[in-house]
């Protein structure tokens, strides 16, 4: 990374004088998830040398979080590569040998197969009865005939019907990476110099369009009534249109900032995160798009209490088809646990189940301690199977994406009242192109929620980071052409 020293030939506007003096632009990428890593990687590959990647957490990966577990890896975040044909995440995995040990059970051409395609799902009612197989198949066949989708919404009532089908599936099989999805993160990060990544660096505010300079001038005028020199104290702030204010009080000047914060973080913090504030249409896009929390609960046992042919236990609450409330009371959060899947093969995972819970109930679950969640799940199993002797699990592991202050949700969806156009509005760089007098491409936006076709996916996140990097590559193509063609002395 280049020194912070100021060269005498670059004190003017960075985009006008930079092309004349061949000064490298100063770029800050916020967030080291797949989008931030891919943006940084592409910029470095194209000759940008002054690139800094800031990550609020103590690790890279964002919503990818793989936990080693004996011979296996448990995914608390992203689990599947959705589609193979043209999927950049799939090609990264394939090219780097990450799928060599993927079993046939870990590939699914149709709807996502969880951890095994063999065996049968056991649909159990809260009265302890199993629903007959032929009745289950009758309804599952009907469900397969109608259009359906996977969504981050806690309820299909929240998904926009007018935008149904906006999300685009990539053809080909879905894949699980045996070594963990973090291997993709490692591949993206391997060529990024360690001194270009700063962990534990949460950002408080992005001061763009020279607003930090104006604020410092005003502050100096207030503090130095008798001093004629009211220019900013820091010449770097005077020179750059952006200053990234971090929570540790450090201010980092920049020519461009690529923000890859999740939609949940933008919803919570956008008012305090940008100075000047975001344009109204971008704020509306943030508010209209949906993001919810989907959490996993892993339970490990010494021996299986389920039969050998069982691949999942599905909970069916009787007499709840006409519920008026879409959210259960906090004390009944467990009713939103829809199923537990058997992790397969046992030679790799041991005897382990993976449960799912979403929506407000997932946030309620996050407030409980491990002991309470383990006891609650045990009572559910005893009740739905009719077996009072089911033991408590040896171990519990669960995610908590909703209460994570640097994530605040799992993945986005087009909520009722929103559209794919909101994804595109969220992705538009600031200042807008019609602001002809303003320095362009100051604040760029990436992340899965900014991809119109592939929102909610890892490949959408990766492609969005590449998209924003390419905006800057195109902007500075003349600079790099000049650097590669300048005569040798």
C-alpha positions as CSV (number, residue, x, y, z in Angstrom):
1,X,0.0,0.0,0.0
2,X,1.4,3.4,-0.8
3,X,2.6,5.8,1.8
4,X,0.3,8.6,3.0
5,X,2.9,11.2,2.0
6,X,1.7,13.9,-0.3
7,X,3.3,14.4,-3.7
8,X,3.7,18.0,-4.9
9,X,2.0,17.2,-8.2
10,X,-1.3,16.0,-6.9
11,X,-2.9,18.7,-4.8
12,X,-5.8,19.4,-7.2
13,X,-8.9,17.4,-7.9
14,X,-7.9,13.7,-7.9
15,X,-9.7,12.7,-11.0
16,X,-8.6,15.6,-13.1
17,X,-5.0,16.1,-12.0
18,X,-4.5,12.4,-11.3
19,X,-4.8,11.5,-15.0
20,X,-2.2,14.1,-15.8
21,X,0.2,13.2,-13.1
22,X,-0.5,9.5,-13.1
23,X,-1.1,9.5,-9.3
24,X,-2.7,6.3,-8.1
25,X,-6.2,7.0,-6.7
26,X,-6.8,6.2,-3.1
27,X,-9.5,3.6,-2.7
28,X,-11.1,2.3,0.5
29,X,-13.3,-0.8,0.5
30,X,-15.6,-1.2,3.5
31,X,-16.5,-4.8,4.4
32,X,-14.4,-8.0,3.8
33,X,-17.2,-10.3,2.7
34,X,-17.3,-11.8,-0.8
35,X,-18.2,-8.5,-2.4
36,X,-15.5,-6.5,-0.7
37,X,-12.8,-9.2,-1.2
38,X,-13.7,-9.6,-4.9
39,X,-13.7,-5.8,-5.5
40,X,-10.3,-5.5,-3.8
41,X,-8.9,-8.5,-5.7
42,X,-9.9,-7.1,-9.1
43,X,-8.6,-3.6,-8.4
44,X,-5.2,-5.0,-7.3
45,X,-5.1,-7.3,-10.4
46,X,-5.6,-4.2,-12.6
47,X,-2.7,-2.2,-11.2
48,X,-4.3,-0.2,-8.4
49,X,-1.8,0.0,-5.6
50,X,-3.5,2.3,-3.0
51,X,-6.3,0.1,-1.9
52,X,-7.3,-0.4,1.7
53,X,-9.9,-3.0,2.9
54,X,-11.6,-2.2,6.2
55,X,-13.5,-4.9,8.2
56,X,-15.4,-4.3,11.3
57,X,-15.2,-7.8,12.6
58,X,-12.1,-9.7,13.8
59,X,-12.2,-12.0,10.7
60,X,-12.9,-11.8,7.0
61,X,-15.8,-13.6,5.2
62,X,-18.9,-11.6,6.1
63,X,-21.9,-13.9,6.0
64,X,-19.6,-16.9,5.3
65,X,-18.7,-18.6,8.5
66,X,-17.4,-22.1,8.5
67,X,-16.6,-23.9,11.8
68,X,-14.3,-26.9,11.9
69,X,-15.9,-29.9,13.5
70,X,-13.7,-33.0,13.6
71,X,-13.6,-34.4,10.1
72,X,-16.3,-32.0,8.9
73,X,-17.1,-28.3,8.7
74,X,-20.3,-26.8,9.9
75,X,-21.7,-23.8,7.9
76,X,-23.2,-21.1,10.1
77,X,-23.6,-18.9,7.1
78,X,-23.5,-19.6,3.3
79,X,-23.7,-23.3,2.5
80,X,-24.4,-23.9,-1.1
81,X,-23.1,-22.9,-4.5
82,X,-26.4,-22.3,-6.3
83,X,-25.9,-23.5,-9.9
84,X,-22.8,-24.3,-11.8
85,X,-23.1,-23.0,-15.4
86,X,-21.4,-19.7,-15.4
87,X,-21.5,-19.2,-11.6
88,X,-18.2,-17.5,-10.7
89,X,-18.2,-19.0,-7.2
90,X,-18.5,-22.5,-8.7
91,X,-15.7,-21.8,-11.1
92,X,-13.5,-20.5,-8.2
93,X,-14.2,-23.8,-6.3
94,X,-13.7,-26.0,-9.3
95,X,-10.5,-24.3,-10.5
96,X,-9.0,-24.5,-7.0
97,X,-9.9,-28.2,-6.3
98,X,-12.5,-27.4,-3.6
99,X,-15.0,-29.9,-5.1
100,X,-12.8,-32.9,-5.5
101,X,-14.2,-34.6,-2.5
102,X,-17.8,-33.5,-3.0
103,X,-20.0,-36.6,-2.9
104,X,-23.0,-37.3,-5.1
105,X,-25.2,-36.7,-2.1
106,X,-23.8,-33.1,-1.9
107,X,-24.9,-32.3,-5.4
108,X,-28.5,-31.6,-6.3
109,X,-29.8,-30.8,-9.8
110,X,-33.3,-30.0,-8.8
111,X,-34.5,-28.2,-5.7
112,X,-31.9,-27.9,-3.1
113,X,-31.2,-31.2,-1.4
114,X,-30.0,-30.5,2.1
115,X,-27.5,-33.0,3.4
116,X,-28.8,-36.2,1.7
117,X,-31.1,-37.1,-1.2
118,X,-31.5,-40.7,0.0
119,X,-34.0,-41.6,2.7
120,X,-37.3,-40.0,3.5
121,X,-38.5,-37.0,5.4
122,X,-40.5,-37.7,8.5
123,X,-43.5,-35.3,8.8
124,X,-44.5,-35.3,12.5
125,X,-47.4,-33.4,14.1
126,X,-47.3,-31.8,17.6
127,X,-49.6,-34.6,18.7
128,X,-46.8,-37.1,18.2
129,X,-48.2,-38.7,15.0
130,X,-46.4,-39.2,11.7
131,X,-48.3,-38.0,8.6
132,X,-48.7,-40.9,6.1
133,X,-46.3,-41.0,3.3
134,X,-48.9,-41.0,0.5
135,X,-50.5,-37.9,2.0
136,X,-47.2,-36.1,2.1
137,X,-46.4,-37.1,-1.5
138,X,-49.8,-35.8,-2.7
139,X,-49.1,-32.3,-1.3
140,X,-45.4,-32.3,-2.2
141,X,-46.3,-33.1,-5.9
142,X,-48.8,-30.3,-5.9
143,X,-46.3,-27.9,-4.4
144,X,-43.7,-28.9,-7.1
145,X,-46.2,-28.1,-9.8
146,X,-46.8,-24.5,-8.8
147,X,-44.2,-21.8,-9.1
148,X,-42.2,-21.5,-5.9
149,X,-39.0,-19.8,-4.7
150,X,-36.5,-19.8,-1.9
151,X,-36.6,-16.5,-0.2
152,X,-35.0,-14.7,2.8
153,X,-38.5,-13.6,3.9
154,X,-39.9,-14.8,7.2
155,X,-43.3,-15.3,5.4
156,X,-44.3,-15.6,1.8
157,X,-46.9,-13.0,2.6
158,X,-44.1,-10.5,2.6
159,X,-42.7,-11.4,-0.8
160,X,-43.7,-9.2,-3.7
161,X,-45.9,-11.1,-6.1
162,X,-45.4,-8.5,-8.8
163,X,-41.7,-9.1,-8.7
164,X,-42.0,-12.9,-8.4
165,X,-39.5,-14.4,-10.8
166,X,-37.2,-11.3,-10.7
167,X,-34.6,-13.5,-9.0
168,X,-32.8,-15.6,-11.6
169,X,-31.5,-19.1,-11.0
170,X,-28.2,-20.2,-12.5
171,X,-28.6,-23.6,-14.3
172,X,-26.7,-26.6,-13.0
173,X,-26.4,-28.5,-9.8
174,X,-26.2,-27.0,-6.3
175,X,-22.9,-27.9,-4.5
176,X,-21.7,-28.1,-0.9
177,X,-18.0,-27.5,-0.4
178,X,-16.7,-30.3,1.9
179,X,-13.8,-28.2,3.3
180,X,-16.1,-25.3,4.1
181,X,-17.4,-22.3,2.2
182,X,-14.6,-20.3,3.9
183,X,-12.3,-21.9,1.3
184,X,-13.8,-19.5,-1.3
185,X,-13.0,-16.6,1.0
186,X,-9.4,-17.9,1.3
187,X,-9.1,-18.1,-2.4
188,X,-10.3,-14.5,-2.9
189,X,-8.0,-13.2,-0.1
190,X,-4.8,-15.1,-1.0
191,X,-3.5,-12.5,-3.4
192,X,-4.5,-9.5,-1.2
193,X,-1.4,-8.3,0.8
194,X,-2.1,-8.6,4.5
195,X,-1.2,-5.0,5.1
196,X,-4.1,-4.0,2.8
197,X,-6.7,-5.5,5.2
198,X,-7.4,-4.0,8.5
199,X,-9.7,-6.0,10.9
200,X,-11.6,-4.7,13.9
201,X,-12.1,-1.4,12.1
202,X,-15.8,-0.4,12.2
203,X,-16.7,2.7,10.2
204,X,-18.8,5.4,11.8
205,X,-19.4,7.8,8.9
206,X,-18.4,8.3,5.3
207,X,-18.0,12.1,4.7
208,X,-18.2,12.5,0.9
209,X,-18.3,15.3,-1.6
210,X,-15.7,17.2,0.4
211,X,-18.0,17.5,3.4
212,X,-15.2,16.7,5.8
213,X,-13.2,19.6,4.4
214,X,-16.2,22.0,4.9
215,X,-16.7,20.8,8.4
216,X,-13.1,21.3,9.3
217,X,-13.1,24.8,7.9
218,X,-16.2,25.7,10.0
219,X,-14.6,24.2,13.1
220,X,-11.4,26.2,12.5
221,X,-13.3,29.4,12.0
222,X,-15.1,28.8,15.4
223,X,-11.9,28.0,17.2
224,X,-9.6,30.6,15.6
225,X,-11.6,33.8,15.5
226,X,-8.5,35.9,15.4
227,X,-6.6,33.6,13.0
228,X,-6.8,34.4,9.3
229,X,-5.7,30.8,8.4
230,X,-9.0,28.9,8.5
231,X,-8.0,26.1,6.1
232,X,-8.2,22.4,7.2
233,X,-5.4,21.2,9.5
234,X,-4.9,18.0,7.6
235,X,-3.8,18.6,3.9
236,X,-4.9,15.0,3.0
237,X,-8.5,15.9,3.8
238,X,-8.2,19.0,1.7
239,X,-6.9,17.0,-1.2
240,X,-9.5,14.1,-1.2
241,X,-13.3,14.3,-1.7
242,X,-13.9,11.6,0.9
243,X,-12.9,11.0,4.5
244,X,-13.8,7.7,6.2
245,X,-14.4,8.3,9.9
246,X,-13.8,5.1,11.9
247,X,-15.1,4.4,15.3
248,X,-11.5,4.4,16.7
249,X,-11.4,8.1,15.7
250,X,-9.1,7.6,12.8
251,X,-10.0,9.5,9.6
252,X,-8.9,7.9,6.3
253,X,-8.9,10.2,3.2
254,X,-10.0,8.6,-0.1
255,X,-10.8,9.3,-3.7
256,X,-13.3,6.5,-3.8
257,X,-15.1,4.3,-1.3
258,X,-16.8,1.0,-2.1
259,X,-19.4,0.1,0.5
260,X,-20.3,-3.5,0.8
261,X,-22.3,-3.2,4.1
262,X,-25.4,-5.5,4.3
263,X,-28.9,-4.2,3.7
264,X,-29.5,-4.7,7.4
265,X,-26.7,-2.4,8.4
266,X,-27.8,0.2,5.9
267,X,-31.4,0.1,7.2
268,X,-30.1,0.6,10.7
269,X,-27.3,3.1,10.2
270,X,-27.7,5.0,6.9
271,X,-28.8,8.2,8.6
272,X,-25.6,8.5,10.7
273,X,-23.4,6.6,8.2
274,X,-23.3,9.3,5.4
275,X,-22.6,13.0,5.4
276,X,-24.2,14.5,3.5
277,X,-27.2,12.2,3.8
278,X,-28.1,9.7,1.0
279,X,-30.4,10.9,-1.7
280,X,-34.1,10.3,-1.0
281,X,-34.6,7.7,-3.7
282,X,-31.7,5.6,-2.4
283,X,-33.1,5.9,1.1
284,X,-36.5,4.7,-0.2
285,X,-34.8,1.7,-1.9
286,X,-33.1,0.8,1.4
287,X,-36.3,1.0,3.3
288,X,-38.5,-0.8,0.7
289,X,-36.2,-3.8,0.1
290,X,-36.5,-6.6,2.6
291,X,-34.0,-8.5,4.7
292,X,-34.8,-11.1,7.4
293,X,-32.8,-13.4,9.7
294,X,-32.4,-17.1,9.1
295,X,-30.5,-19.0,11.7
296,X,-29.2,-22.5,12.0
297,X,-29.2,-24.7,15.0
298,X,-26.7,-27.7,15.0
299,X,-27.3,-30.4,17.6
300,X,-24.8,-33.2,18.1
301,X,-25.7,-36.6,19.7
302,X,-23.8,-39.7,20.8
303,X,-26.2,-41.9,19.0
304,X,-29.1,-41.2,16.6
305,X,-32.6,-41.3,17.9
306,X,-34.0,-41.2,14.4
307,X,-34.3,-44.2,12.1
308,X,-31.7,-45.1,9.5
309,X,-33.9,-44.1,6.5
310,X,-34.9,-40.7,8.1
311,X,-33.2,-37.7,6.3
312,X,-35.2,-35.0,8.1
313,X,-37.7,-34.4,10.8
314,X,-40.4,-31.9,9.7
315,X,-42.5,-30.2,12.4
316,X,-46.2,-29.8,11.5
317,X,-48.3,-27.8,14.0
318,X,-51.9,-28.8,13.8
319,X,-54.8,-26.3,13.8
320,X,-52.6,-23.4,12.9
321,X,-53.6,-22.9,9.3
322,X,-55.7,-19.9,10.1
323,X,-53.4,-18.0,12.4
324,X,-54.1,-14.3,12.3
325,X,-50.7,-13.3,13.6
326,X,-47.6,-13.9,11.3
327,X,-45.3,-13.7,14.3
328,X,-45.5,-15.9,17.4
329,X,-45.2,-14.4,20.9
330,X,-41.7,-14.3,22.1
331,X,-42.1,-17.1,24.5
332,X,-43.3,-19.4,21.7
333,X,-40.4,-18.6,19.3
334,X,-39.7,-22.4,19.0
335,X,-42.9,-22.7,16.9
336,X,-41.0,-21.2,13.9
337,X,-38.5,-24.0,13.8
338,X,-39.7,-25.7,10.7
339,X,-37.4,-28.8,10.5
340,X,-34.2,-30.5,11.4
341,X,-32.1,-32.2,8.7
342,X,-29.9,-35.2,9.2
343,X,-26.3,-34.3,8.3
344,X,-24.8,-36.9,5.9
345,X,-22.7,-38.9,5.8
346,X,-22.3,-39.9,9.5
347,X,-18.7,-40.9,8.8
348,X,-18.0,-37.2,8.3
349,X,-20.5,-35.5,10.6
350,X,-21.2,-38.0,13.3
351,X,-24.8,-37.9,14.5
352,X,-25.8,-34.4,14.0
353,X,-29.0,-32.5,13.1
354,X,-29.3,-29.0,11.6
355,X,-32.4,-27.0,12.3
356,X,-33.8,-23.8,10.7
357,X,-35.6,-20.8,12.2
358,X,-36.3,-17.4,10.6
359,X,-38.0,-14.1,11.1
360,X,-38.6,-12.3,14.4
361,X,-38.6,-15.7,16.1
362,X,-35.0,-16.2,15.1
363,X,-34.2,-13.0,16.9
364,X,-36.0,-14.2,20.0
365,X,-34.0,-17.4,19.8
366,X,-30.8,-15.4,19.7
367,X,-31.6,-13.9,23.1
368,X,-31.8,-17.3,24.7
369,X,-28.7,-19.1,26.0
370,X,-27.5,-22.4,24.6
371,X,-28.9,-24.4,27.5
372,X,-32.4,-23.1,27.0
373,X,-32.3,-23.7,23.2
374,X,-31.0,-27.2,23.7
375,X,-33.8,-28.0,26.2
376,X,-36.4,-26.4,24.0
377,X,-35.4,-28.5,21.0
378,X,-35.3,-31.7,23.1
379,X,-38.9,-31.0,24.2
380,X,-39.9,-30.5,20.6
381,X,-38.4,-33.8,19.5
382,X,-40.1,-35.6,22.4
383,X,-43.4,-34.0,21.7
384,X,-43.4,-34.5,17.9
385,X,-42.0,-38.0,17.8
386,X,-44.0,-39.2,20.9
387,X,-40.7,-40.6,22.4
388,X,-40.2,-39.2,25.9
389,X,-36.7,-40.7,26.2
390,X,-34.9,-38.6,23.6
391,X,-31.8,-37.3,25.3
392,X,-30.4,-33.8,25.3
393,X,-27.7,-33.1,22.7
394,X,-24.1,-33.4,23.6
395,X,-23.4,-30.1,22.0
396,X,-25.2,-27.2,20.4
397,X,-23.9,-24.6,17.9
398,X,-26.0,-21.9,16.3
399,X,-25.8,-18.7,14.3
400,X,-26.9,-15.3,15.4
401,X,-27.0,-13.1,12.2
402,X,-29.8,-10.8,13.4
403,X,-28.1,-9.5,16.5
404,X,-24.7,-9.2,14.8
405,X,-24.2,-5.4,14.7
406,X,-22.1,-5.7,11.5
407,X,-24.6,-7.9,9.6
408,X,-28.2,-7.5,11.0
409,X,-29.9,-10.1,8.9
410,X,-29.1,-13.0,6.6
411,X,-30.0,-12.1,3.0
412,X,-32.3,-9.7,1.1
413,X,-35.5,-10.3,-0.8
414,X,-38.0,-8.2,-2.8
415,X,-40.5,-7.3,-0.2
416,X,-44.1,-6.2,-1.0
417,X,-43.8,-2.7,-2.4
418,X,-40.3,-3.1,-3.6
419,X,-38.8,-4.2,-7.0
420,X,-35.7,-5.2,-8.7
421,X,-35.4,-1.5,-9.6
422,X,-34.7,-0.8,-5.9
423,X,-31.7,-3.1,-6.1
424,X,-30.4,-1.0,-9.0
425,X,-31.1,2.3,-7.2
426,X,-29.2,0.9,-4.2
427,X,-26.3,0.1,-6.5
428,X,-26.0,3.6,-8.2
429,X,-22.8,5.4,-7.3
430,X,-22.7,8.8,-5.7
431,X,-22.8,11.5,-6.8
432,X,-25.3,10.7,-9.5
433,X,-24.2,11.2,-13.0
434,X,-26.4,14.3,-13.5
435,X,-24.3,16.1,-10.8
436,X,-21.9,17.3,-13.5
437,X,-19.9,19.6,-11.2
438,X,-19.3,16.9,-8.6
439,X,-16.3,14.5,-8.7
440,X,-17.8,11.3,-10.0
441,X,-17.8,7.8,-8.5
442,X,-17.0,8.9,-5.0
443,X,-19.2,6.4,-3.1
444,X,-19.9,3.0,-4.8
445,X,-22.2,0.3,-3.5
446,X,-21.8,-3.5,-3.6
447,X,-23.2,-6.5,-1.8
448,X,-25.8,-9.2,-2.6
449,X,-28.7,-6.7,-2.1
450,X,-27.4,-4.5,-5.0
451,X,-27.6,-7.3,-7.7
452,X,-31.0,-7.2,-9.5
453,X,-30.9,-10.8,-10.7
454,X,-28.8,-12.6,-8.1
455,X,-29.7,-10.9,-4.8
456,X,-29.5,-13.1,-1.7
457,X,-26.7,-15.2,-3.1
458,X,-22.9,-15.5,-2.8
459,X,-22.4,-15.2,-6.5
460,X,-24.5,-12.1,-6.5
461,X,-22.3,-10.6,-3.8
462,X,-19.1,-11.6,-5.7
463,X,-20.3,-10.2,-9.0
464,X,-21.4,-6.9,-7.4
465,X,-17.9,-6.4,-6.0
466,X,-16.4,-7.0,-9.5
467,X,-19.0,-4.7,-11.0
468,X,-18.0,-1.7,-8.8
469,X,-14.3,-2.4,-9.3
470,X,-14.8,-2.4,-13.0
471,X,-16.4,1.0,-12.8
472,X,-13.2,2.4,-11.4
473,X,-11.0,0.4,-13.8
474,X,-12.9,2.0,-16.7
475,X,-12.7,5.4,-15.1
476,X,-8.9,5.1,-14.8
477,X,-8.1,3.2,-18.0
478,X,-6.3,6.2,-19.5
479,X,-4.1,6.4,-16.4
480,X,-3.1,2.7,-16.6
481,X,-2.5,2.9,-20.3
482,X,-0.1,5.8,-19.7
483,X,1.7,3.9,-17.0
484,X,2.2,0.8,-19.2
485,X,3.4,2.8,-22.2
486,X,5.6,5.4,-20.6
487,X,9.2,5.2,-21.9
488,X,11.9,3.5,-19.8
489,X,14.7,5.8,-18.7
